[in-house]
Amino acid sequence: MELGLKDKVAIVTGSGRGIGAVTARALAEEGVRVTITDIDPATTEATRAALAADGFDVIGVPCDVTDKDQVANLVAKTVEAFGTVHILVNNAGFPRDGYIGKMSDEDWDLVVDVILKGAFNCSRAVVPHFMEQKYGRVVNIASRAHFGNPGQVNYSAAKAGILGFTRALGMEQGRFNVTVNAVAPGFIATEMIEALPNYETVKNKSLALNTVPRLGNERDIANGVVFLASDAAGYISGETLHITGGRFG
Ligand SMILES: NC(=O)c1ccc[n+]([C@@H]2O[C@H](COP(=O)([O-])OP(=O)(O)OC[C@H]3O[C@@H](n4cnc5c(N)ncnc54)[C@H](O)[C@@H]3O)[C@@H](O)[C@H]2O)c1
């Protein structure tokens, strides 16, 4: 399959670790020049250095995706280094769980802000480049939680919201040869997930409900992102690719 990714330029948010870091590596392996960016400057630099040491063409720019000035700097630094940007992966995000009666305003705002405002800020900042060059790919990292998870009204709402965002932006941008899609991961045992207090329970639930009888890993998600970012997926837009080992409920 011809992916057409060689020499493309990508920004992967939240790529200091986890799914974002592995996605950045998977894109780099296809010849993409990648901006590693995370709210955490230390992991941004560690991931950048690891990829650079393996000979990949990468830069690191720390950025909080909820801050539009930092996002403007992220895109400016990318364009300065690589000339333009073709691919945006909106990956930064996390849960802050709690049943609704005990959920604080802060936990609602934080989760919704990082996932939705973050995707909005980053997409708005790259779209002028996409429109000018008549090419662009946005891949939003959603979650199986968009179907709803108890204890996750904030996270489920934000991840369902990102699917509406995906379709609406795809409708706006299609005429510029820009596709916008989402990947909805199931349970992936990243550091974030391993830190959950109920980690063993959710892991066993995943193993019981997946139709593919194993846990998912970051590469499973990265593979889907690489495909949706590629020329091979040029006729797919507004779509949500569930990478859940066959689990929907
Ligand atoms: N791991 C899973 O099981 C799973 C399942 C479904 C969806 N997801 C989604 O995948 C994405 C990546 O998750 P992960 O498991 O790799 O988590 P992770 O915590 O390992 O990685 C997320 C990264 O985002 C960064 N980040 C947090 N807030 C940020 C901000 N404001 N600006 C920029 N970066 C910020 C973190 O520092 C971290 O490096 C998230 O959107 C998550 O919701 C994960």
The ligand as an SDF file (V2000), in Angstrom:
LIG
                    3D

 44 48  0  0  0  0  0  0  0  0999 V2000
   -4.6450    4.3930   27.3620 N   0  0  0  0  0  0  0  0  0  0  0  0
   -5.9040    4.1090   27.0910 C   0  0  0  0  0  0  0  0  0  0  0  0
   -6.4380    3.0610   27.4730 O   0  0  0  0  0  0  0  0  0  0  0  0
   -6.7380    5.0640   26.3040 C   0  0  0  0  0  0  0  0  0  0  0  0
   -8.0120    4.6350   25.8930 C   0  0  0  0  0  0  0  0  0  0  0  0
   -8.7930    5.4860   25.1560 C   0  0  0  0  0  0  0  0  0  0  0  0
   -8.3200    6.7430   24.8230 C   0  0  0  0  0  0  0  0  0  0  0  0
   -7.0860    7.1440   25.2470 N   0  0  0  0  0  0  0  0  0  0  0  0
   -6.6700    8.4730   24.8560 C   0  0  0  0  0  0  0  0  0  0  0  0
   -5.3970    8.4230   24.2470 O   0  0  0  0  0  0  0  0  0  0  0  0
   -4.7060    9.6480   24.4680 C   0  0  0  0  0  0  0  0  0  0  0  0
   -3.3250    9.3530   25.0190 C   0  0  0  0  0  0  0  0  0  0  0  0
   -3.4740    8.6460   26.2500 O   0  0  0  0  0  0  0  0  0  0  0  0
   -2.3040    7.8180   26.9310 P   0  0  0  0  0  0  0  0  0  0  0  0
   -2.9250    6.6100   27.5260 O   0  0  0  0  0  0  0  0  0  0  0  0
   -1.1500    7.7070   26.0250 O   0  0  0  0  0  0  0  0  0  0  0  0
   -1.9790    8.7960   28.1590 O   0  0  0  0  0  0  0  0  0  0  0  0
   -0.6130    9.3930   28.7340 P   0  0  0  0  0  0  0  0  0  0  0  0
   -0.9820   10.0710   30.0010 O   0  0  0  0  0  0  0  0  0  0  0  0
    0.4350    8.3420   28.7490 O   0  0  0  0  0  0  0  0  0  0  0  0
   -0.2410   10.4660   27.6250 O   0  0  0  0  0  0  0  0  0  0  0  0
   -0.9600   11.6700   27.5070 C   0  0  0  0  0  0  0  0  0  0  0  0
    0.0340   12.7970   27.3610 C   0  0  0  0  0  0  0  0  0  0  0  0
   -0.7020   14.0150   27.2340 O   0  0  0  0  0  0  0  0  0  0  0  0
    0.0160   15.0110   27.9300 C   0  0  0  0  0  0  0  0  0  0  0  0
   -0.8520   16.1350   28.2760 N   0  0  0  0  0  0  0  0  0  0  0  0
   -1.7320   16.2190   29.2930 C   0  0  0  0  0  0  0  0  0  0  0  0
   -2.3120   17.4180   29.3100 N   0  0  0  0  0  0  0  0  0  0  0  0
   -1.7860   18.1250   28.2820 C   0  0  0  0  0  0  0  0  0  0  0  0
   -1.9670   19.4430   27.7860 C   0  0  0  0  0  0  0  0  0  0  0  0
   -2.8230   20.2980   28.3810 N   0  0  0  0  0  0  0  0  0  0  0  0
   -1.2610   19.8330   26.7060 N   0  0  0  0  0  0  0  0  0  0  0  0
   -0.3850   18.9810   26.1050 C   0  0  0  0  0  0  0  0  0  0  0  0
   -0.1490   17.7330   26.5530 N   0  0  0  0  0  0  0  0  0  0  0  0
   -0.8490   17.3160   27.6220 C   0  0  0  0  0  0  0  0  0  0  0  0
    0.5610   14.2920   29.1530 C   0  0  0  0  0  0  0  0  0  0  0  0
    1.6490   15.0100   29.7570 O   0  0  0  0  0  0  0  0  0  0  0  0
    0.9520   12.9510   28.5800 C   0  0  0  0  0  0  0  0  0  0  0  0
    2.3020   12.9180   28.1740 O   0  0  0  0  0  0  0  0  0  0  0  0
   -5.5890   10.4750   25.3950 C   0  0  0  0  0  0  0  0  0  0  0  0
   -6.3540   11.3860   24.6320 O   0  0  0  0  0  0  0  0  0  0  0  0
   -6.4820    9.4280   26.0220 C   0  0  0  0  0  0  0  0  0  0  0  0
   -7.7000    9.9760   26.4560 O   0  0  0  0  0  0  0  0  0  0  0  0
   -6.2870    6.3230   25.9690 C   0  0  0  0  0  0  0  0  0  0  0  0
  1  2  1  0
  2  3  2  0
  2  4  1  0
  4  5  1  0
  4 44  2  0
  5  6  2  0
  6  7  1  0
  7  8  2  0
  8  9  1  0
  8 44  1  0
  9 10  1  0
  9 42  1  0
 10 11  1  0
 11 12  1  0
 11 40  1  0
 12 13  1  0
 13 14  1  0
 14 15  2  0
 14 16  1  0
 14 17  1  0
 17 18  1  0
 18 19  2  0
 18 20  1  0
 18 21  1  0
 21 22  1  0
 22 23  1  0
 23 24  1  0
 23 38  1  0
 24 25  1  0
 25 26  1  0
 25 36  1  0
 26 27  1  0
 26 35  1  0
 27 28  2  0
 28 29  1  0
 29 30  1  0
 29 35  2  0
 30 31  1  0
 30 32  2  0
 32 33  1  0
 33 34  2  0
 34 35  1  0
 36 37  1  0
 36 38  1  0
 38 39  1  0
 40 41  1  0
 40 42  1  0
 42 43  1  0
M  CHG  2   8   1  16  -1
M  END
$$$$
